């Protein structure tokens, strides 16, 4: 048994059928929940998909910055060739 963090309803969850990170919904209030602990089963309110997509966008922006660094490395090589 686990408790919904939103409405405190008791939810029957078999600890052998779930893994950490699995999502389920509360039958009482309908909240999307995530399994955050296994022994005992602990549930937390799951992030919305929109929140996760925003986090992914942030990672993509960082990747763009990393590409610029690669271009800078190429420029340094050309300067070394000119000096020789």
C-alpha positions as CSV (number, residue, x, y, z in Angstrom):
1,X,0.0,0.0,0.0
2,X,1.1,3.5,-0.8
3,X,-0.4,6.9,0.0
4,X,-1.2,9.5,-2.6
5,X,0.7,12.7,-1.8
6,X,-2.2,14.8,-3.2
7,X,-5.3,13.4,-1.5
8,X,-3.8,11.0,1.0
9,X,-5.8,8.1,-0.4
10,X,-4.4,4.6,0.1
11,X,-3.3,3.1,-3.2
12,X,-2.7,-0.6,-3.6
13,X,0.6,-1.0,-5.4
14,X,2.5,-4.3,-5.6
15,X,6.2,-3.5,-5.0
16,X,7.2,-6.4,-7.3
17,X,5.2,-5.0,-10.3
18,X,6.7,-1.5,-10.2
19,X,10.2,0.1,-10.6
20,X,11.5,3.4,-9.5
21,X,10.4,6.0,-12.0
22,X,7.2,4.2,-13.1
23,X,4.1,6.4,-13.3
24,X,0.6,5.7,-12.3
25,X,-2.5,7.7,-11.5
26,X,-4.4,7.9,-8.2
27,X,-7.9,6.3,-8.5
28,X,-9.3,8.8,-6.1
29,X,-8.1,12.2,-7.4
30,X,-6.6,11.3,-10.8
31,X,-3.2,12.8,-10.0
32,X,-0.3,11.5,-12.1
33,X,2.1,9.9,-9.6
34,X,5.7,8.6,-9.9
35,X,7.3,5.8,-7.9
36,X,10.2,7.4,-6.0
37,X,10.9,4.6,-3.5
38,X,10.4,0.9,-3.5
39,X,10.7,-0.4,0.0
40,X,8.3,0.9,1.3
41,X,6.6,2.1,-1.9
42,X,6.8,5.9,-2.0
43,X,4.9,8.1,-4.5
44,X,5.4,11.7,-5.5
45,X,3.5,13.9,-7.9
46,X,4.9,13.3,-11.4
47,X,6.1,16.2,-13.5
48,X,4.0,17.2,-16.5
49,X,5.3,16.3,-19.9
50,X,5.5,20.0,-20.7
51,X,8.0,20.5,-17.8
52,X,10.1,17.6,-19.0
53,X,10.1,19.0,-22.6
54,X,11.3,22.4,-21.3
55,X,14.2,20.6,-19.5
56,X,15.1,18.9,-22.8
57,X,15.1,22.2,-24.6
58,X,17.6,23.6,-22.1
59,X,19.9,20.7,-22.9
60,X,19.6,21.3,-26.6
61,X,20.7,24.9,-26.1
62,X,23.8,23.8,-24.2
63,X,24.6,21.5,-27.1
64,X,24.5,24.4,-29.6
65,X,27.1,26.2,-27.4
66,X,29.3,23.1,-27.5
67,X,29.3,23.1,-31.3
68,X,30.7,26.6,-31.3
69,X,33.6,25.5,-29.1
70,X,34.5,22.8,-31.7
71,X,34.7,25.5,-34.4
72,X,37.0,27.5,-32.2
73,X,39.3,24.5,-31.9
74,X,39.6,24.3,-35.7
75,X,40.5,28.0,-35.9
76,X,43.4,27.5,-33.4
77,X,44.9,24.8,-35.6
78,X,44.9,27.1,-38.6
79,X,46.8,29.7,-36.6
80,X,49.4,27.2,-35.6
81,X,50.0,26.2,-39.3
82,X,50.4,29.8,-40.3
83,X,53.1,30.4,-37.6
84,X,55.3,27.5,-38.9
